[in-house]
Each structure stands twice: as C-alpha cells, then as structure tokens.
Amino acid sequence: MNVSAPGCPVPAEQQPMNEYRSLQESCFFRWATLGPQAFLIRTFLIWSVGCLFCLPIAVESFTWKSALAKCLLATAAGATGLLLLLLLRLYLGWGYICDRLYSPTIVYEETGWYDCQTWPKPTEALSQERLIVTYELRPFLRRLRYSFILLCLSLGAEVSLLTLT
C-alpha cells in the first residue's frame, strides 16, 4: 500500500513502501531475502570468488612454496573481509528501510537536502508497514547480524593464525 493518500506530499520515490519494493527488486539486496540454504550457498560462492581475487595478492606477499599456510590464511582473511563489507552494506541498506517503514512519520525532501519535511503516515499504512517489518524484514536482518558476527569471529581467527604462523 502506498502512502499516496489524498494530500500526501511525499514524492513517490521517497515513500518507504516504494523504497522497500525497490530494494526487493535489486539483484544485490535480494540476496539477503533468500531462504537460509540459498543464502548460505550464495555467501559461500561470493567468498570463493573473493578467494580468487585475494589469492594472487597473497601469493605475491608470501612465498608460495615456503609459506603455504600463510598464503592460504591470507587468502581466506582477505575473502572474509570482502564478504564482511558486502554483508555490512546489505545490513545497512535493509536496516535503513526497516527504520523508514517502522517510523510513524515520513521524512522527505521536497526539492533538495536543505528543505527537509515530515509527514505523518495514515494509521492503515503504518500498521501494514509495521507488519512487514516484524514478519519480513526482522528475520533476515537477524540472519545478517548473526552471519556478520560469525564472519568477524572467523576473520579474527584467520588473522590470529596468520600472525602465529
């Protein structure tokens, strides 16, 4: 449901439901909304591609033959760092939309950043948007948060092992 009620001054591209739909249609942001198994597969594939990009740097940084463990750990740490940045971007994007949907008012710009306005949402729209936040957005935001924590722990372990070897 759009907030486009009679007298709604909010431009269509700044309405939270339209921003939400736009994120849902985005190839990158759709990754967070996948089911758990598809999310893990996509995450692993992205980590693997990250390894392919980080491997040449690690090979140049460490002698391949004498420091194979360091080379592999540096590759894994680099790929994990890249994946962390992507997950952070996903979380921040979806978190922003979550906040906009849950808020009882819409903050919008009429012509530019210097003329910020607010408009209270109709009760129907607010109820619908809060249901979307509760049942659609929060579950995968929680999954992104847990994934981020696990990857931070993994990166910490990789860097610790790298410094110990």
C-alpha positions in Angstrom: 0.0 0.0 0.0 1.4 3.4 -0.9 1.1 6.3 1.4 -0.3 8.2 -1.6 -3.4 9.3 0.2 -5.2 12.5 -0.9 -3.0 15.3 0.1 0.2 13.2 0.5 3.1 15.5 -0.3 5.8 12.8 -0.2 7.3 12.1 -3.7 6.8 8.6 -4.8 10.5 7.6 -4.9 10.8 8.7 -1.2 7.8 6.7 0.1 9.0 3.9 2.3 7.0 1.2 0.6 8.3 2.2 -2.8 11.9 2.2 -1.4 11.2 -1.3 0.1 10.0 -2.6 -3.3 13.0 -1.1 -5.0 15.3 -2.9 -2.6 13.4 -6.2 -3.1 13.9 -5.9 -6.9 17.6 -5.1 -6.6 19.8 -8.0 -7.5 22.3 -7.3 -4.7 19.8 -6.6 -1.9 17.6 -9.6 -2.9 20.5 -11.8 -1.7 19.5 -11.1 2.0 15.9 -12.2 1.4 16.8 -15.7 0.1 15.9 -18.7 2.1 18.6 -20.0 4.6 20.1 -22.6 2.3 20.2 -20.3 -0.8 21.7 -17.6 1.4 24.5 -19.9 2.6 25.2 -21.1 -0.9 25.3 -17.5 -2.3 27.5 -16.5 0.6 29.9 -19.3 0.0 30.1 -18.6 -3.7 30.9 -14.9 -3.0 33.5 -15.9 -0.5 35.0 -18.3 -3.1 35.1 -15.5 -5.7 36.8 -13.3 -3.1 39.4 -16.0 -2.6 40.1 -16.0 -6.3 40.7 -12.2 -6.1 42.8 -12.4 -3.0 45.0 -15.4 -3.9 47.3 -13.5 -6.3 47.9 -10.9 -3.7 48.7 -13.5 -1.1 51.0 -15.4 -3.5 52.9 -12.2 -4.1 53.0 -11.3 -0.4 54.3 -14.7 0.8 56.5 -17.3 -0.9 54.1 -20.0 -2.1 56.5 -22.9 -1.5 57.9 -21.9 1.9 54.8 -20.3 3.5 51.8 -22.2 2.1 49.8 -21.9 5.3 50.4 -18.1 5.5 49.4 -17.8 1.8 46.1 -19.7 2.3 45.3 -17.9 5.6 45.9 -14.5 4.0 43.7 -15.5 1.1 40.9 -16.6 3.4 41.2 -13.5 5.5 41.0 -11.2 2.5 38.0 -13.0 1.1 36.3 -12.9 4.6 37.0 -9.2 4.8 35.4 -8.6 1.5 32.4 -10.7 2.4 32.1 -8.7 5.7 31.9 -5.5 3.7 29.2 -6.8 1.5 27.2 -8.1 4.4 27.6 -4.7 6.2 26.2 -3.0 3.1 23.3 -5.3 3.0 22.5 -4.8 6.7 22.8 -1.0 6.5 20.5 -0.8 3.4 17.8 -3.1 4.8 18.2 -1.5 8.3 17.5 1.9 6.8 14.4 0.7 5.0 13.3 -1.1 8.2 13.6 2.2 10.2 11.7 4.1 7.5 8.9 1.6 7.4 8.6 1.4 11.2 8.6 5.2 11.8 5.2 6.9 12.3 6.3 9.8 10.1 8.0 10.1 6.8 11.0 12.4 6.5 11.3 13.6 2.9 12.9 16.3 0.8 10.7 18.4 -1.5 13.4 19.8 -3.7 16.7 19.2 -2.0 18.6 18.3 1.1 18.0 21.8 2.6 14.2 21.6 2.8 13.5 18.5 4.9 9.9 17.9 5.8 7.9 15.3 7.8 4.5 13.8 7.1 2.6 11.6 9.5 1.6 8.2 8.0 -2.0 7.2 7.9 -2.9 4.6 10.5 -3.6 1.9 7.9 -0.3 2.4 6.1 1.6 2.5 9.5 0.0 -0.8 10.6 0.8 -2.5 7.3 4.4 -1.3 7.2 5.0 -2.4 10.8 3.7 -5.9 9.9 6.1 -6.0 7.0 9.0 -5.0 9.4 8.0 -7.6 12.0 7.4 -10.6 9.8 9.5 -10.0 6.7 12.5 -7.7 7.5 13.5 -8.5 11.0 14.1 -12.3 10.4 16.6 -11.7 7.7 18.1 -8.7 9.5 18.7 -11.1 12.4 20.3 -13.6 10.0 22.6 -10.9 8.5 23.6 -9.9 12.1 24.4 -13.5 13.0 26.3 -14.0 9.8 28.3 -10.8 10.4 29.2 -11.9 13.9 30.3 -15.4 12.7 32.4 -13.8 9.9 34.0 -11.4 12.4 35.0 -14.3 14.6 36.2 -16.2 11.6 38.3 -13.2 10.4 39.7 -12.8 13.9 40.7 -16.5 14.0 42.3 -16.3 10.5 44.3 -13.2 11.4 45.4 -14.7 14.7 46.5 -17.9 13.0 48.3 -15.8 10.3 50.3 -13.9 12.9 51.1 -17.1 14.8 52.5 -19.0 11.8 
